[in-house]
């Protein structure tokens, strides 16, 4: 089982995602909704990967946070967004995403993205 960080500022989406990840027998870190909370969690326990919303609380950017996780800790993300247009996807590719999932995200896509990562 892996430690999976959830970075999502909408409570119900985060809760739903947490339940789905736990059903897949993984541990959830968070959920957190901004950079400060993320920094705190990562300082205490190292996630294997993160589910990252692109728009976070306080107008913060999930993209910036993903960049930080990747450069500081080599932690890669599964991005989630209601707006994954071509331009956004092109920008995100620089961050070595595990997957880019539209919202709402379906359970089989969540499981497949985690499996892809686990298989390396």
N, CA, C and O atoms as a GROMACS GRO file, in nm:
protein
  480
    1UNK      N    1   0.083  -0.122   0.000
    1UNK     CA    2   0.000   0.000   0.000
    1UNK      C    3   0.086   0.126   0.000
    1UNK      O    4   0.197   0.128   0.053
    2UNK      N    5   0.033   0.230  -0.060
    2UNK     CA    6   0.107   0.356  -0.072
    2UNK      C    7   0.046   0.464   0.017
    2UNK      O    8  -0.069   0.454   0.059
    3UNK      N    9   0.126   0.567   0.043
    3UNK     CA   10   0.077   0.688   0.109
    3UNK      C   11   0.044   0.787   0.000
    3UNK      O   12   0.131   0.829  -0.076
    4UNK      N   13  -0.083   0.826  -0.007
    4UNK     CA   14  -0.128   0.914  -0.113
    4UNK      C   15  -0.181   1.044  -0.054
    4UNK      O   16  -0.272   1.044   0.029
    5UNK      N   17  -0.122   1.153  -0.097
    5UNK     CA   18  -0.161   1.285  -0.051
    5UNK      C   19  -0.276   1.339  -0.137
    5UNK      O   20  -0.271   1.330  -0.260
    6UNK      N   21  -0.378   1.394  -0.072
    6UNK     CA   22  -0.487   1.459  -0.145
    6UNK      C   23  -0.476   1.609  -0.123
    6UNK      O   24  -0.478   1.657  -0.009
    7UNK      N   25  -0.465   1.683  -0.233
    7UNK     CA   26  -0.464   1.830  -0.227
    7UNK      C   27  -0.588   1.878  -0.303
    7UNK      O   28  -0.589   1.882  -0.426
    8UNK      N   29  -0.691   1.914  -0.227
    8UNK     CA   30  -0.821   1.947  -0.286
    8UNK      C   31  -0.894   2.039  -0.189
    8UNK      O   32  -0.908   2.006  -0.071
    9UNK      N   33  -0.941   2.154  -0.237
    9UNK     CA   34  -1.004   2.250  -0.145
    9UNK      C   35  -1.155   2.232  -0.132
    9UNK      O   36  -1.216   2.298  -0.048
   10UNK      N   37  -1.216   2.145  -0.213
   10UNK     CA   38  -1.359   2.121  -0.198
   10UNK      C   39  -1.379   1.998  -0.111
   10UNK      O   40  -1.343   1.886  -0.149
   11UNK      N   41  -1.438   2.020   0.006
   11UNK     CA   42  -1.449   1.917   0.109
   11UNK      C   43  -1.511   1.787   0.058
   11UNK      O   44  -1.456   1.680   0.081
   12UNK      N   45  -1.624   1.796  -0.010
   12UNK     CA   46  -1.694   1.674  -0.053
   12UNK      C   47  -1.616   1.595  -0.157
   12UNK      O   48  -1.616   1.472  -0.155
   13UNK      N   49  -1.549   1.666  -0.246
   13UNK     CA   50  -1.466   1.599  -0.347
   13UNK      C   51  -1.350   1.528  -0.277
   13UNK      O   52  -1.318   1.414  -0.309
   14UNK      N   53  -1.288   1.597  -0.183
   14UNK     CA   54  -1.175   1.540  -0.109
   14UNK      C   55  -1.219   1.416  -0.030
   14UNK      O   56  -1.148   1.315  -0.028
   15UNK      N   57  -1.335   1.425   0.033
   15UNK     CA   58  -1.387   1.314   0.113
   15UNK      C   59  -1.416   1.193   0.025
   15UNK      O   60  -1.382   1.080   0.060
   16UNK      N   61  -1.478   1.216  -0.090
   16UNK     CA   62  -1.511   1.110  -0.183
   16UNK      C   63  -1.382   1.041  -0.233
   16UNK      O   64  -1.373   0.919  -0.238
   17UNK      N   65  -1.285   1.123  -0.268
   17UNK     CA   66  -1.157   1.071  -0.316
   17UNK      C   67  -1.088   0.990  -0.207
   17UNK      O   68  -1.032   0.883  -0.234
   18UNK      N   69  -1.092   1.041  -0.085
   18UNK     CA   70  -1.030   0.970   0.028
   18UNK      C   71  -1.093   0.832   0.045
   18UNK      O   72  -1.021   0.734   0.063
   19UNK      N   73  -1.226   0.825   0.040
   19UNK     CA   74  -1.292   0.695   0.056
   19UNK      C   75  -1.254   0.599  -0.055
   19UNK      O   76  -1.232   0.480  -0.031
   20UNK      N   77  -1.245   0.650  -0.178
   20UNK     CA   78  -1.209   0.564  -0.290
   20UNK      C   79  -1.066   0.511  -0.277
   20UNK      O   80  -1.040   0.393  -0.303
   21UNK      N   81  -0.974   0.597  -0.235
   21UNK     CA   82  -0.834   0.555  -0.220
   21UNK      C   83  -0.822   0.453  -0.106
   21UNK      O   84  -0.747   0.356  -0.118
   22UNK      N   85  -0.895   0.476   0.003
   22UNK     CA   86  -0.890   0.382   0.116
   22UNK      C   87  -0.951   0.247   0.078
   22UNK      O   88  -0.906   0.143   0.126
   23UNK      N   89  -1.052   0.248  -0.008
   23UNK     CA   90  -1.111   0.122  -0.055
   23UNK      C   91  -1.010   0.042  -0.137
   23UNK      O   92  -1.017  -0.081  -0.144
   24UNK      N   93  -0.915   0.114  -0.198
   24UNK     CA   94  -0.810   0.047  -0.276
   24UNK      C   95  -0.693   0.005  -0.186
   24UNK      O   96  -0.588  -0.038  -0.234
   25UNK      N   97  -0.714   0.017  -0.053
   25UNK     CA   98  -0.616  -0.028   0.048
   25UNK      C   99  -0.492   0.060   0.059
   25UNK      O  100  -0.386   0.012   0.101
   26UNK      N  101  -0.503   0.186   0.021
   26UNK     CA  102  -0.390   0.278   0.038
   26UNK      C  103  -0.420   0.373   0.154
   26UNK      O  104  -0.535   0.390   0.194
   27UNK      N  105  -0.314   0.435   0.207
   27UNK     CA  106  -0.330   0.532   0.316
   27UNK      C  107  -0.340   0.672   0.257
   27UNK      O  108  -0.272   0.705   0.160
   28UNK      N  109  -0.427   0.753   0.317
   28UNK     CA  110  -0.445   0.890   0.270
   28UNK      C  111  -0.377   0.987   0.366
   28UNK      O  112  -0.395   0.979   0.488
   29UNK      N  113  -0.299   1.078   0.309
   29UNK     CA  114  -0.241   1.189   0.384
   29UNK      C  115  -0.325   1.311   0.348
   29UNK      O  116  -0.356   1.332   0.230
   30UNK      N  117  -0.362   1.390   0.447
   30UNK     CA  118  -0.451   1.502   0.421
   30UNK      C  119  -0.594   1.457   0.443
   30UNK      O  120  -0.620   1.374   0.531
   31UNK      N  121  -0.688   1.509   0.366
   31UNK     CA  122  -0.668   1.605   0.258
   31UNK      C  123  -0.626   1.743   0.308
   31UNK      O  124  -0.662   1.786   0.418
   32UNK      N  125  -0.548   1.811   0.223
   32UNK     CA  126  -0.507   1.948   0.250
   32UNK      C  127  -0.562   2.037   0.139
   32UNK      O  128  -0.592   1.989   0.030
   33UNK      N  129  -0.575   2.168   0.169
   33UNK     CA  130  -0.634   2.253   0.066
   33UNK      C  131  -0.548   2.370   0.024
   33UNK      O  132  -0.590   2.454  -0.056
   34UNK      N  133  -0.426   2.378   0.078
   34UNK     CA  134  -0.337   2.486   0.034
   34UNK      C  135  -0.190   2.448   0.058
   34UNK      O  136  -0.159   2.344   0.115
   35UNK      N  137  -0.104   2.536   0.013
   35UNK     CA  138   0.041   2.514   0.017
   35UNK      C  139   0.091   2.493   0.159
   35UNK      O  140   0.168   2.400   0.185
   36UNK      N  141   0.047   2.578   0.252
   36UNK     CA  142   0.096   2.571   0.390
   36UNK      C  143   0.064   2.435   0.453
   36UNK      O  144   0.150   2.374   0.516
   37UNK      N  145  -0.059   2.388   0.436
   37UNK     CA  146  -0.100   2.260   0.493
   37UNK      C  147  -0.024   2.145   0.425
   37UNK      O  148   0.012   2.047   0.490
   38UNK      N  149  -0.002   2.158   0.297
   38UNK     CA  150   0.071   2.056   0.221
   38UNK      C  151   0.214   2.045   0.273
   38UNK      O  152   0.265   1.935   0.294
   39UNK      N  153   0.277   2.158   0.292
   39UNK     CA  154   0.416   2.164   0.340
   39UNK      C  155   0.428   2.093   0.476
   39UNK      O  156   0.524   2.020   0.501
   40UNK      N  157   0.327   2.116   0.562
   40UNK     CA  158   0.324   2.057   0.695
   40UNK      C  159   0.317   1.904   0.687
   40UNK      O  160   0.393   1.834   0.754
   41UNK      N  161   0.226   1.854   0.604
   41UNK     CA  162   0.208   1.709   0.589
   41UNK      C  163   0.333   1.644   0.533
   41UNK      O  164   0.378   1.541   0.582
   42UNK      N  165   0.390   1.705   0.429
   42UNK     CA  166   0.508   1.647   0.363
   42UNK      C  167   0.630   1.647   0.455
   42UNK      O  168   0.717   1.560   0.445
   43UNK      N  169   0.636   1.746   0.545
   43UNK     CA  170   0.746   1.751   0.641
   43UNK      C  171   0.740   1.633   0.739
   43UNK      O  172   0.843   1.586   0.786
   44UNK      N  173   0.619   1.587   0.767
   44UNK     CA  174   0.600   1.479   0.865
   44UNK      C  175   0.603   1.340   0.803
   44UNK      O  176   0.659   1.248   0.862
   45UNK      N  177   0.544   1.325   0.686
   45UNK     CA  178   0.541   1.193   0.623
   45UNK      C  179   0.548   1.209   0.472
   45UNK      O  180   0.482   1.296   0.416
   46UNK      N  181   0.627   1.127   0.409
   46UNK     CA  182   0.652   1.142   0.267
   46UNK      C  183   0.551   1.065   0.183
   46UNK      O  184   0.548   0.942   0.187
   47UNK      N  185   0.466   1.136   0.106
   47UNK     CA  186   0.372   1.065   0.019
   47UNK      C  187   0.443   1.002  -0.100
   47UNK      O  188   0.548   1.049  -0.144
   48UNK      N  189   0.385   0.892  -0.152
   48UNK     CA  190   0.438   0.829  -0.272
   48UNK      C  191   0.394   0.907  -0.396
   48UNK      O  192   0.466   0.917  -0.495
   49UNK      N  193   0.273   0.961  -0.388
   49UNK     CA  194   0.220   1.042  -0.497
   49UNK      C  195   0.110   1.131  -0.441
   49UNK      O  196   0.068   1.116  -0.327
   50UNK      N  197   0.064   1.226  -0.524
   50UNK     CA  198  -0.039   1.319  -0.479
   50UNK      C  199  -0.149   1.334  -0.584
   50UNK      O  200  -0.122   1.337  -0.704
   51UNK      N  201  -0.273   1.343  -0.536
   51UNK     CA  202  -0.384   1.385  -0.621
   51UNK      C  203  -0.391   1.536  -0.603
   51UNK      O  204  -0.407   1.586  -0.492
   52UNK      N  205  -0.380   1.610  -0.713
   52UNK     CA  206  -0.366   1.755  -0.706
   52UNK      C  207  -0.476   1.826  -0.785
   52UNK      O  208  -0.489   1.809  -0.906
   53UNK      N  209  -0.554   1.906  -0.713
   53UNK     CA  210  -0.651   1.992  -0.778
   53UNK      C  211  -0.574   2.111  -0.835
   53UNK      O  212  -0.477   2.156  -0.773
   54UNK      N  213  -0.614   2.161  -0.951
   54UNK     CA  214  -0.539   2.272  -1.010
   54UNK      C  215  -0.570   2.406  -0.945
   54UNK      O  216  -0.484   2.494  -0.940
   55UNK      N  217  -0.693   2.422  -0.895
   55UNK     CA  218  -0.728   2.547  -0.828
   55UNK      C  219  -0.750   2.522  -0.680
   55UNK      O  220  -0.841   2.450  -0.640
   56UNK      N  221  -0.664   2.582  -0.598
   56UNK     CA  222  -0.668   2.556  -0.454
   56UNK      C  223  -0.726   2.675  -0.378
   56UNK      O  224  -0.759   2.778  -0.435
   57UNK      N  225  -0.738   2.657  -0.246
   57UNK     CA  226  -0.788   2.762  -0.160
   57UNK      C  227  -0.698   2.886  -0.170
   57UNK      O  228  -0.582   2.876  -0.207
   58UNK      N  229  -0.752   3.000  -0.136
   58UNK     CA  230  -0.679   3.128  -0.132
   58UNK      C  231  -0.619   3.166  -0.268
   58UNK      O  232  -0.520   3.239  -0.274
   59UNK      N  233  -0.678   3.116  -0.376
   59UNK     CA  234  -0.629   3.149  -0.509
   59UNK      C  235  -0.495   3.086  -0.543
   59UNK      O  236  -0.429   3.126  -0.639
   60UNK      N  237  -0.453   2.988  -0.463
   60UNK     CA  238  -0.325   2.923  -0.489
   60UNK      C  239  -0.336   2.826  -0.607
   60UNK      O  240  -0.444   2.777  -0.640
   61UNK      N  241  -0.222   2.800  -0.670
   61UNK     CA  242  -0.217   2.717  -0.789
   61UNK      C  243  -0.166   2.577  -0.757
   61UNK      O  244  -0.058   2.561  -0.700
   62UNK      N  245  -0.244   2.476  -0.796
   62UNK     CA  246  -0.200   2.338  -0.780
   62UNK      C  247  -0.078   2.310  -0.865
   62UNK      O  248   0.005   2.225  -0.832
   63UNK      N  249  -0.069   2.383  -0.976
   63UNK     CA  250   0.046   2.367  -1.064
   63UNK      C  251   0.177   2.406  -0.992
   63UNK      O  252   0.277   2.335  -0.999
   64UNK      N  253   0.173   2.521  -0.923
   64UNK     CA  254   0.291   2.567  -0.849
   64UNK      C  255   0.328   2.468  -0.738
   64UNK      O  256   0.445   2.438  -0.716
   65UNK      N  257   0.226   2.418  -0.672
   65UNK     CA  258   0.248   2.324  -0.562
   65UNK      C  259   0.306   2.193  -0.617
   65UNK      O  260   0.394   2.134  -0.556
   66UNK      N  261   0.255   2.148  -0.732
   66UNK     CA  262   0.306   2.027  -0.795
   66UNK      C  263   0.453   2.043  -0.835
   66UNK      O  264   0.533   1.951  -0.821
   67UNK      N  265   0.486   2.162  -0.884
   67UNK     CA  266   0.625   2.193  -0.922
   67UNK      C  267   0.716   2.181  -0.800
   67UNK      O  268   0.825   2.124  -0.807
   68UNK      N  269   0.669   2.234  -0.688
   68UNK     CA  270   0.745   2.229  -0.562
   68UNK      C  271   0.763   2.084  -0.516
   68UNK      O  272   0.874   2.044  -0.480
   69UNK      N  273   0.654   2.005  -0.517
   69UNK     CA  274   0.663   1.865  -0.475
   69UNK      C  275   0.762   1.787  -0.562
   69UNK      O  276   0.839   1.705  -0.512
   70UNK      N  277   0.758   1.814  -0.691
   70UNK     CA  278   0.845   1.744  -0.784
   70UNK      C  279   0.992   1.784  -0.765
   70UNK      O  280   1.079   1.698  -0.758
   71UNK      N  281   1.018   1.914  -0.757
   71UNK     CA  282   1.157   1.959  -0.748
   71UNK      C  283   1.219   1.934  -0.611
   71UNK      O  284   1.338   1.902  -0.601
   72UNK      N  285   1.140   1.947  -0.504
   72UNK     CA  286   1.195   1.928  -0.369
   72UNK      C  287   1.199   1.782  -0.326
   72UNK      O  288   1.292   1.740  -0.257
   73UNK      N  289   1.099   1.704  -0.366
   73UNK     CA  290   1.084   1.568  -0.312
   73UNK      C  291   1.067   1.459  -0.418
   73UNK      O  292   1.053   1.342  -0.383
   74UNK      N  293   1.069   1.496  -0.544
   74UNK     CA  294   1.044   1.400  -0.654
   74UNK      C  295   0.910   1.329  -0.640
   74UNK      O  296   0.897   1.212  -0.676
   75UNK      N  297   0.811   1.400  -0.587
   75UNK     CA  298   0.676   1.345  -0.575
   75UNK      C  299   0.596   1.388  -0.698
   75UNK      O  300   0.583   1.507  -0.726
   76UNK      N  301   0.542   1.289  -0.769
   76UNK     CA  302   0.463   1.319  -0.888
   76UNK      C  303   0.315   1.323  -0.856
   76UNK      O  304   0.271   1.270  -0.754
   77UNK      N  305   0.238   1.386  -0.944
   77UNK     CA  306   0.096   1.411  -0.918
   77UNK      C  307   0.003   1.348  -1.021
   77UNK      O  308   0.039   1.327  -1.137
   78UNK      N  309  -0.117   1.320  -0.974
   78UNK     CA  310  -0.231   1.292  -1.060
   78UNK      C  311  -0.313   1.420  -1.053
   78UNK      O  312  -0.368   1.454  -0.948
   79UNK      N  313  -0.322   1.492  -1.165
   79UNK     CA  314  -0.394   1.619  -1.165
   79UNK      C  315  -0.543   1.597  -1.186
   79UNK      O  316  -0.584   1.508  -1.260
   80UNK      N  317  -0.623   1.679  -1.117
   80UNK     CA  318  -0.768   1.675  -1.133
   80UNK      C  319  -0.818   1.816  -1.160
   80UNK      O  320  -0.782   1.911  -1.089
   81UNK      N  321  -0.900   1.829  -1.263
   81UNK     CA  322  -0.951   1.962  -1.294
   81UNK      C  323  -1.077   1.952  -1.378
   81UNK      O  324  -1.096   1.856  -1.453
   82UNK      N  325  -1.163   2.052  -1.364
   82UNK     CA  326  -1.280   2.061  -1.448
   82UNK      C  327  -1.244   2.121  -1.582
   82UNK      O  328  -1.324   2.120  -1.675
   83UNK      N  329  -1.121   2.175  -1.593
   83UNK     CA  330  -1.079   2.242  -1.716
   83UNK      C  331  -0.942   2.192  -1.760
   83UNK      O  332  -0.839   2.250  -1.725
   84UNK      N  333  -0.943   2.084  -1.837
   84UNK     CA  334  -0.816   2.030  -1.886
   84UNK      C  335  -0.807   2.051  -2.037
   84UNK      O  336  -0.800   1.955  -2.114
   85UNK      N  337  -0.807   2.177  -2.078
   85UNK     CA  338  -0.796   2.206  -2.221
   85UNK      C  339  -0.655   2.175  -2.269
   85UNK      O  340  -0.566   2.146  -2.189
   86UNK      N  341  -0.636   2.180  -2.399
   86UNK     CA  342  -0.508   2.142  -2.461
   86UNK      C  343  -0.391   2.222  -2.404
   86UNK      O  344  -0.285   2.168  -2.376
   87UNK      N  345  -0.414   2.351  -2.386
   87UNK     CA  346  -0.309   2.441  -2.334
   87UNK      C  347  -0.267   2.399  -2.192
   87UNK      O  348  -0.148   2.392  -2.161
   88UNK      N  349  -0.367   2.372  -2.108
   88UNK     CA  350  -0.339   2.330  -1.971
   88UNK      C  351  -0.263   2.197  -1.970
   88UNK      O  352  -0.165   2.182  -1.897
   89UNK      N  353  -0.308   2.102  -2.052
   89UNK     CA  354  -0.242   1.972  -2.056
   89UNK      C  355  -0.097   1.984  -2.103
   89UNK      O  356  -0.009   1.917  -2.051
   90UNK      N  357  -0.074   2.070  -2.199
   90UNK     CA  358   0.062   2.091  -2.250
   90UNK      C  359   0.152   2.145  -2.139
   90UNK      O  360   0.264   2.099  -2.121
   91UNK      N  361   0.101   2.245  -2.063
   91UNK     CA  362   0.177   2.302  -1.952
   91UNK      C  363   0.207   2.197  -1.845
   91UNK      O  364   0.318   2.189  -1.793
   92UNK      N  365   0.106   2.115  -1.813
   92UNK     CA  366   0.121   2.016  -1.707
   92UNK      C  367   0.220   1.906  -1.741
   92UNK      O  368   0.279   1.846  -1.652
   93UNK      N  369   0.240   1.879  -1.870
   93UNK     CA  370   0.331   1.772  -1.909
   93UNK      C  371   0.472   1.794  -1.857
   93UNK      O  372   0.546   1.698  -1.833
   94UNK      N  373   0.511   1.919  -1.839
   94UNK     CA  374   0.644   1.952  -1.786
   94UNK      C  375   0.660   1.901  -1.642
   94UNK      O  376   0.772   1.886  -1.594
   95UNK      N  377   0.548   1.876  -1.574
   95UNK     CA  378   0.551   1.833  -1.434
   95UNK      C  379   0.543   1.681  -1.420
   95UNK      O  380   0.519   1.630  -1.311
   96UNK      N  381   0.565   1.609  -1.531
   96UNK     CA  382   0.566   1.462  -1.530
   96UNK      C  383   0.444   1.401  -1.461
   96UNK      O  384   0.458   1.319  -1.370
   97UNK      N  385   0.324   1.441  -1.504
   97UNK     CA  386   0.204   1.390  -1.436
   97UNK      C  387   0.189   1.238  -1.454
   97UNK      O  388   0.225   1.182  -1.557
   98UNK      N  389   0.136   1.175  -1.352
   98UNK     CA  390   0.104   1.033  -1.359
   98UNK      C  391  -0.020   1.020  -1.447
   98UNK      O  392  -0.031   0.929  -1.529
   99UNK      N  393  -0.114   1.113  -1.428
   99UNK     CA  394  -0.238   1.116  -1.507
   99UNK      C  395  -0.301   1.253  -1.494
   99UNK      O  396  -0.269   1.329  -1.402
  100UNK      N  397  -0.391   1.285  -1.587
  100UNK     CA  398  -0.471   1.407  -1.580
  100UNK      C  399  -0.616   1.365  -1.590
  100UNK      O  400  -0.660   1.316  -1.694
  101UNK      N  401  -0.689   1.384  -1.481
  101UNK     CA  402  -0.828   1.339  -1.475
  101UNK      C  403  -0.924   1.458  -1.471
  101UNK      O  404  -0.903   1.554  -1.398
  102UNK      N  405  -1.028   1.449  -1.550
  102UNK     CA  406  -1.131   1.552  -1.547
  102UNK      C  407  -1.216   1.534  -1.422
  102UNK      O  408  -1.216   1.428  -1.360
  103UNK      N  409  -1.289   1.640  -1.386
  103UNK     CA  410  -1.383   1.630  -1.274
  103UNK      C  411  -1.523   1.633  -1.332
  103UNK      O  412  -1.546   1.708  -1.428
  104UNK      N  413  -1.617   1.555  -1.280
  104UNK     CA  414  -1.596   1.459  -1.172
  104UNK      C  415  -1.511   1.341  -1.219
  104UNK      O  416  -1.515   1.302  -1.336
  105UNK      N  417  -1.435   1.286  -1.126
  105UNK     CA  418  -1.345   1.175  -1.158
  105UNK      C  419  -1.411   1.043  -1.120
  105UNK      O  420  -1.469   1.031  -1.012
  106UNK      N  421  -1.401   0.947  -1.208
  106UNK     CA  422  -1.466   0.819  -1.184
  106UNK      C  423  -1.374   0.720  -1.114
  106UNK      O  424  -1.253   0.720  -1.137
  107UNK      N  425  -1.431   0.634  -1.027
  107UNK     CA  426  -1.351   0.540  -0.949
  107UNK      C  427  -1.256   0.454  -1.032
  107UNK      O  428  -1.142   0.434  -0.991
  108UNK      N  429  -1.299   0.404  -1.147
  108UNK     CA  430  -1.211   0.317  -1.225
  108UNK      C  431  -1.091   0.395  -1.280
  108UNK      O  432  -0.984   0.337  -1.298
  109UNK      N  433  -1.107   0.525  -1.306
  109UNK     CA  434  -0.996   0.607  -1.354
  109UNK      C  435  -0.896   0.634  -1.242
  109UNK      O  436  -0.775   0.637  -1.264
  110UNK      N  437  -0.949   0.655  -1.122
  110UNK     CA  438  -0.863   0.676  -1.005
  110UNK      C  439  -0.780   0.551  -0.981
  110UNK      O  440  -0.658   0.559  -0.962
  111UNK      N  441  -0.845   0.434  -0.981
  111UNK     CA  442  -0.775   0.307  -0.960
  111UNK      C  443  -0.671   0.283  -1.068
  111UNK      O  444  -0.560   0.239  -1.039
  112UNK      N  445  -0.706   0.311  -1.194
  112UNK     CA  446  -0.613   0.289  -1.306
  112UNK      C  447  -0.491   0.378  -1.295
  112UNK      O  448  -0.379   0.334  -1.322
  113UNK      N  449  -0.510   0.504  -1.255
  113UNK     CA  450  -0.397   0.597  -1.243
  113UNK      C  451  -0.301   0.550  -1.132
  113UNK      O  452  -0.179   0.555  -1.149
  114UNK      N  453  -0.356   0.505  -1.020
  114UNK     CA  454  -0.272   0.456  -0.911
  114UNK      C  455  -0.198   0.329  -0.954
  114UNK      O  456  -0.080   0.312  -0.924
  115UNK      N  457  -0.268   0.241  -1.024
  115UNK     CA  458  -0.204   0.117  -1.073
  115UNK      C  459  -0.091   0.148  -1.171
  115UNK      O  460   0.015   0.086  -1.164
  116UNK      N  461  -0.114   0.242  -1.261
  116UNK     CA  462  -0.010   0.280  -1.357
  116UNK      C  463   0.116   0.325  -1.284
  116UNK      O  464   0.227   0.286  -1.318
  117UNK      N  465   0.096   0.407  -1.181
  117UNK     CA  466   0.209   0.457  -1.103
  117UNK      C  467   0.280   0.341  -1.032
  117UNK      O  468   0.403   0.333  -1.032
  118UNK      N  469   0.202   0.252  -0.972
  118UNK     CA  470   0.258   0.141  -0.896
  118UNK      C  471   0.341   0.049  -0.985
  118UNK      O  472   0.442  -0.008  -0.942
  119UNK      N  473   0.297   0.034  -1.110
  119UNK     CA  474   0.369  -0.051  -1.203
  119UNK      C  475   0.496   0.017  -1.256
  119UNK      O  476   0.583  -0.047  -1.315
  120UNK      N  477   0.504   0.150  -1.234
  120UNK     CA  478   0.624   0.223  -1.274
  120UNK      C  479   0.628   0.245  -1.424
  120UNK      O  480   0.723   0.306  -1.475
   0.00000   0.00000   0.00000
